[in-house]
C-alpha cells in the first residue's frame, strides 16, 4: 500500500514539469511578450516562456527542486530495494 501511494506521488511530482512544457508550447503557438516588448512566436517564445516560468518555479516558489528531490529519493529507494 505504501509503495502505491509513493508511486502516485511520483506521478504527481512530474506534473509541474509537464505544466512548464505545456505552457511553453502554448506560448510558442499563441505568442509571448514580456512587460513592454513586442510579442514573439515560435522557438524564441517557447524558450523565453520556459526560462521565465522555470525561474519562477525554482526561485519564486521552489516547486521544481522539491519535486526533483522527491523523485531522486524515490528512485534511490526503489533501486536499493531491488538488490
VMD Tcl script that builds the backbone (N, CA, C; Angstrom):
set m [mol new atoms 249]
animate dup $m
set s [atomselect $m all]
$s set {name element resname resid chain x y z} {
  {N N UNK 1 A 0.823 -1.195 0.000}
  {CA C UNK 1 A 0.000 0.000 0.000}
  {C C UNK 1 A 0.869 1.262 0.000}
  {N N UNK 2 A 1.902 1.269 0.843}
  {CA C UNK 2 A 2.780 2.437 0.899}
  {C C UNK 2 A 3.479 2.659 -0.432}
  {N N UNK 3 A 3.829 1.559 -1.097}
  {CA C UNK 3 A 4.527 1.669 -2.372}
  {C C UNK 3 A 3.614 2.289 -3.443}
  {N N UNK 4 A 2.323 1.948 -3.419}
  {CA C UNK 4 A 1.384 2.518 -4.386}
  {C C UNK 4 A 1.201 4.015 -4.150}
  {N N UNK 5 A 1.125 4.407 -2.904}
  {CA C UNK 5 A 0.985 5.827 -2.576}
  {C C UNK 5 A 2.226 6.589 -3.013}
  {N N UNK 6 A 3.394 6.000 -2.776}
  {CA C UNK 6 A 4.637 6.646 -3.190}
  {C C UNK 6 A 4.700 6.790 -4.704}
  {N N UNK 7 A 4.203 5.787 -5.433}
  {CA C UNK 7 A 4.203 5.858 -6.896}
  {C C UNK 7 A 3.231 6.935 -7.391}
  {N N UNK 8 A 2.100 7.080 -6.730}
  {CA C UNK 8 A 1.154 8.136 -7.097}
  {C C UNK 8 A 1.791 9.504 -6.871}
  {N N UNK 9 A 2.494 9.675 -5.765}
  {CA C UNK 9 A 3.183 10.940 -5.511}
  {C C UNK 9 A 4.297 11.185 -6.527}
  {N N UNK 10 A 4.922 10.113 -7.012}
  {CA C UNK 10 A 5.937 10.272 -8.054}
  {C C UNK 10 A 5.297 10.851 -9.310}
  {N N UNK 11 A 4.154 10.312 -9.702}
  {CA C UNK 11 A 3.471 10.839 -10.884}
  {C C UNK 11 A 2.987 12.275 -10.662}
  {N N UNK 12 A 2.539 12.581 -9.467}
  {CA C UNK 12 A 2.115 13.953 -9.161}
  {C C UNK 12 A 3.304 14.903 -9.210}
  {N N UNK 13 A 4.481 14.421 -8.788}
  {CA C UNK 13 A 5.660 15.283 -8.802}
  {C C UNK 13 A 6.155 15.558 -10.221}
  {N N UNK 14 A 5.683 14.814 -11.211}
  {CA C UNK 14 A 6.046 15.078 -12.598}
  {C C UNK 14 A 5.141 16.127 -13.253}
  {N N UNK 15 A 4.022 16.433 -12.633}
  {CA C UNK 15 A 3.067 17.384 -13.208}
  {C C UNK 15 A 3.628 18.795 -13.402}
  {N N UNK 16 A 4.418 19.355 -12.479}
  {CA C UNK 16 A 4.950 20.707 -12.738}
  {C C UNK 16 A 5.830 20.780 -13.987}
  {N N UNK 17 A 6.586 19.720 -14.273}
  {CA C UNK 17 A 7.404 19.702 -15.485}
  {C C UNK 17 A 6.517 19.686 -16.723}
  {N N UNK 18 A 5.458 18.880 -16.686}
  {CA C UNK 18 A 4.525 18.817 -17.811}
  {C C UNK 18 A 3.828 20.164 -18.000}
  {N N UNK 19 A 3.450 20.795 -16.907}
  {CA C UNK 19 A 2.809 22.108 -16.985}
  {C C UNK 19 A 3.753 23.140 -17.581}
  {N N UNK 20 A 5.009 23.081 -17.218}
  {CA C UNK 20 A 6.008 24.005 -17.739}
  {C C UNK 20 A 6.159 23.836 -19.251}
  {N N UNK 21 A 6.241 22.607 -19.717}
  {CA C UNK 21 A 6.361 22.345 -21.157}
  {C C UNK 21 A 5.081 22.741 -21.886}
  {N N UNK 22 A 3.931 22.397 -21.321}
  {CA C UNK 22 A 2.647 22.737 -21.938}
  {C C UNK 22 A 2.485 24.248 -22.063}
  {N N UNK 23 A 2.864 24.977 -21.024}
  {CA C UNK 23 A 2.798 26.433 -21.043}
  {C C UNK 23 A 3.724 27.002 -22.113}
  {N N UNK 24 A 4.900 26.453 -22.252}
  {CA C UNK 24 A 5.857 26.950 -23.243}
  {C C UNK 24 A 5.400 26.663 -24.667}
  {N N UNK 25 A 4.809 25.505 -24.894}
  {CA C UNK 25 A 4.273 25.188 -26.221}
  {C C UNK 25 A 3.130 26.139 -26.553}
  {N N UNK 26 A 2.283 26.421 -25.579}
  {CA C UNK 26 A 1.204 27.390 -25.792}
  {C C UNK 26 A 1.731 28.775 -26.102}
  {N N UNK 27 A 2.816 29.165 -25.460}
  {CA C UNK 27 A 3.417 30.465 -25.740}
  {C C UNK 27 A 4.010 30.499 -27.138}
  {N N UNK 28 A 4.574 29.392 -27.584}
  {CA C UNK 28 A 5.145 29.343 -28.927}
  {C C UNK 28 A 4.057 29.465 -29.987}
  {N N UNK 29 A 2.909 28.891 -29.733}
  {CA C UNK 29 A 1.820 28.925 -30.715}
  {C C UNK 29 A 1.083 30.262 -30.678}
  {N N UNK 30 A 0.742 30.724 -29.479}
  {CA C UNK 30 A -0.084 31.924 -29.333}
  {C C UNK 30 A 0.715 33.207 -29.207}
  {N N UNK 31 A 1.995 33.113 -28.991}
  {CA C UNK 31 A 2.833 34.293 -28.828}
  {C C UNK 31 A 3.094 34.570 -27.368}
  {N N UNK 32 A 4.195 35.271 -27.121}
  {CA C UNK 32 A 4.622 35.563 -25.756}
  {C C UNK 32 A 5.268 36.926 -25.742}
  {N N UNK 33 A 4.909 37.735 -24.784}
  {CA C UNK 33 A 5.543 39.042 -24.671}
  {C C UNK 33 A 5.833 39.336 -23.205}
  {N N UNK 34 A 6.990 39.916 -22.991}
  {CA C UNK 34 A 7.323 40.377 -21.653}
  {C C UNK 34 A 6.653 41.722 -21.447}
  {N N UNK 35 A 6.960 42.399 -20.385}
  {CA C UNK 35 A 6.237 43.607 -19.967}
  {C C UNK 35 A 5.869 44.539 -21.125}
  {N N UNK 36 A 6.831 45.179 -21.750}
  {CA C UNK 36 A 6.534 46.177 -22.786}
  {C C UNK 36 A 7.218 45.843 -24.102}
  {N N UNK 37 A 7.577 44.604 -24.299}
  {CA C UNK 37 A 8.249 44.230 -25.538}
  {C C UNK 37 A 7.238 43.708 -26.554}
  {N N UNK 38 A 7.724 43.526 -27.782}
  {CA C UNK 38 A 6.855 43.001 -28.825}
  {C C UNK 38 A 6.568 41.526 -28.573}
  {N N UNK 39 A 5.487 41.069 -29.131}
  {CA C UNK 39 A 5.102 39.666 -28.977}
  {C C UNK 39 A 5.979 38.810 -29.886}
  {N N UNK 40 A 6.519 37.733 -29.324}
  {CA C UNK 40 A 7.338 36.818 -30.104}
  {C C UNK 40 A 6.591 35.500 -30.276}
  {N N UNK 41 A 6.981 34.770 -31.305}
  {CA C UNK 41 A 6.360 33.491 -31.619}
  {C C UNK 41 A 7.442 32.449 -31.839}
  {N N UNK 42 A 7.037 31.197 -31.903}
  {CA C UNK 42 A 7.946 30.124 -32.260}
  {C C UNK 42 A 8.912 29.752 -31.155}
  {N N UNK 43 A 10.124 29.366 -31.588}
  {CA C UNK 43 A 11.116 28.871 -30.634}
  {C C UNK 43 A 11.530 29.945 -29.643}
  {N N UNK 44 A 11.612 31.181 -30.089}
  {CA C UNK 44 A 12.000 32.264 -29.178}
  {C C UNK 44 A 10.980 32.430 -28.053}
  {N N UNK 45 A 9.710 32.377 -28.381}
  {CA C UNK 45 A 8.665 32.471 -27.360}
  {C C UNK 45 A 8.682 31.243 -26.454}
  {N N UNK 46 A 8.908 30.062 -27.044}
  {CA C UNK 46 A 8.998 28.832 -26.261}
  {C C UNK 46 A 10.122 28.944 -25.237}
  {N N UNK 47 A 11.296 29.349 -25.701}
  {CA C UNK 47 A 12.454 29.436 -24.826}
  {C C UNK 47 A 12.275 30.516 -23.755}
  {N N UNK 48 A 11.777 31.691 -24.140}
  {CA C UNK 48 A 11.554 32.770 -23.161}
  {C C UNK 48 A 10.576 32.335 -22.075}
  {N N UNK 49 A 9.486 31.718 -22.488}
  {CA C UNK 49 A 8.485 31.254 -21.527}
  {C C UNK 49 A 9.038 30.154 -20.633}
  {N N UNK 50 A 9.797 29.242 -21.213}
  {CA C UNK 50 A 10.385 28.143 -20.450}
  {C C UNK 50 A 11.358 28.666 -19.398}
  {N N UNK 51 A 12.199 29.603 -19.791}
  {CA C UNK 51 A 13.193 30.144 -18.859}
  {C C UNK 51 A 12.523 30.943 -17.751}
  {N N UNK 52 A 11.604 31.817 -18.107}
  {CA C UNK 52 A 10.965 32.658 -17.090}
  {C C UNK 52 A 10.101 31.830 -16.134}
  {N N UNK 53 A 9.277 30.958 -16.660}
  {CA C UNK 53 A 8.427 30.134 -15.797}
  {C C UNK 53 A 9.275 29.164 -14.980}
  {N N UNK 54 A 10.329 28.618 -15.587}
  {CA C UNK 54 A 11.239 27.741 -14.845}
  {C C UNK 54 A 11.928 28.477 -13.714}
  {N N UNK 55 A 12.369 29.688 -13.984}
  {CA C UNK 55 A 12.997 30.506 -12.946}
  {C C UNK 55 A 12.026 30.763 -11.795}
  {N N UNK 56 A 10.794 31.088 -12.138}
  {CA C UNK 56 A 9.795 31.351 -11.098}
  {C C UNK 56 A 9.457 30.095 -10.304}
  {N N UNK 57 A 9.507 28.926 -10.958}
  {CA C UNK 57 A 9.209 27.677 -10.257}
  {C C UNK 57 A 10.407 27.150 -9.463}
  {N N UNK 58 A 11.574 27.737 -9.689}
  {CA C UNK 58 A 12.757 27.353 -8.917}
  {C C UNK 58 A 13.034 28.347 -7.810}
  {N N UNK 59 A 13.019 29.629 -8.134}
  {CA C UNK 59 A 13.393 30.660 -7.167}
  {C C UNK 59 A 12.175 31.245 -6.463}
  {N N UNK 60 A 11.143 31.586 -7.218}
  {CA C UNK 60 A 9.969 32.233 -6.636}
  {C C UNK 60 A 9.247 31.344 -5.651}
  {N N UNK 61 A 8.895 30.174 -6.103}
  {CA C UNK 61 A 8.277 29.158 -5.252}
  {C C UNK 61 A 8.997 27.861 -5.593}
  {N N UNK 62 A 9.812 27.341 -4.707}
  {CA C UNK 62 A 10.691 26.212 -5.066}
  {C C UNK 62 A 9.952 24.890 -5.295}
  {N N UNK 63 A 9.122 24.877 -6.311}
  {CA C UNK 63 A 8.336 23.691 -6.634}
  {C C UNK 63 A 9.212 22.631 -7.306}
  {N N UNK 64 A 9.966 23.041 -8.324}
  {CA C UNK 64 A 10.769 22.082 -9.078}
  {C C UNK 64 A 11.863 21.423 -8.232}
  {N N UNK 65 A 12.584 22.159 -7.383}
  {CA C UNK 65 A 13.587 21.466 -6.564}
  {C C UNK 65 A 12.981 20.448 -5.591}
  {N N UNK 66 A 11.835 20.773 -5.033}
  {CA C UNK 66 A 11.179 19.839 -4.110}
  {C C UNK 66 A 10.751 18.580 -4.862}
  {N N UNK 67 A 10.170 18.753 -6.038}
  {CA C UNK 67 A 9.757 17.593 -6.843}
  {C C UNK 67 A 10.967 16.768 -7.254}
  {N N UNK 68 A 12.049 17.432 -7.647}
  {CA C UNK 68 A 13.251 16.724 -8.067}
  {C C UNK 68 A 13.851 15.918 -6.918}
  {N N UNK 69 A 13.895 16.496 -5.741}
  {CA C UNK 69 A 14.430 15.788 -4.570}
  {C C UNK 69 A 13.567 14.563 -4.267}
  {N N UNK 70 A 12.242 14.720 -4.315}
  {CA C UNK 70 A 11.363 13.575 -4.075}
  {C C UNK 70 A 11.608 12.473 -5.101}
  {N N UNK 71 A 11.754 12.839 -6.366}
  {CA C UNK 71 A 11.971 11.844 -7.409}
  {C C UNK 71 A 13.283 11.096 -7.191}
  {N N UNK 72 A 14.333 11.805 -6.820}
  {CA C UNK 72 A 15.625 11.160 -6.582}
  {C C UNK 72 A 15.559 10.211 -5.381}
  {N N UNK 73 A 14.905 10.646 -4.312}
  {CA C UNK 73 A 14.762 9.786 -3.133}
  {C C UNK 73 A 13.940 8.552 -3.479}
  {N N UNK 74 A 12.859 8.730 -4.208}
  {CA C UNK 74 A 12.012 7.600 -4.606}
  {C C UNK 74 A 12.811 6.603 -5.445}
  {N N UNK 75 A 13.522 7.099 -6.449}
  {CA C UNK 75 A 14.294 6.204 -7.302}
  {C C UNK 75 A 15.411 5.515 -6.531}
  {N N UNK 76 A 16.040 6.219 -5.613}
  {CA C UNK 76 A 17.085 5.609 -4.794}
  {C C UNK 76 A 16.519 4.469 -3.959}
  {N N UNK 77 A 15.376 4.686 -3.347}
  {CA C UNK 77 A 14.765 3.658 -2.507}
  {C C UNK 77 A 14.308 2.461 -3.347}
  {N N UNK 78 A 13.714 2.722 -4.506}
  {CA C UNK 78 A 13.234 1.638 -5.370}
  {C C UNK 78 A 14.397 0.793 -5.866}
  {N N UNK 79 A 15.478 1.429 -6.316}
  {CA C UNK 79 A 16.616 0.656 -6.827}
  {C C UNK 79 A 17.390 -0.027 -5.697}
  {N N UNK 80 A 17.364 0.562 -4.514}
  {CA C UNK 80 A 18.030 -0.066 -3.374}
  {C C UNK 80 A 17.272 -1.333 -2.957}
  {N N UNK 81 A 15.940 -1.288 -3.007}
  {CA C UNK 81 A 15.127 -2.437 -2.617}
  {C C UNK 81 A 15.196 -3.585 -3.640}
  {N N UNK 82 A 15.531 -3.298 -4.890}
  {CA C UNK 82 A 15.585 -4.346 -5.905}
  {C C UNK 82 A 16.791 -5.256 -5.719}
  {N N UNK 83 A 17.841 -4.771 -5.094}
  {CA C UNK 83 A 19.047 -5.604 -4.896}
  {C C UNK 83 A 18.884 -6.610 -3.811}
}
mol reanalyze $m
mol bondsrecalc $m
mol representation Tube
mol addrep $m
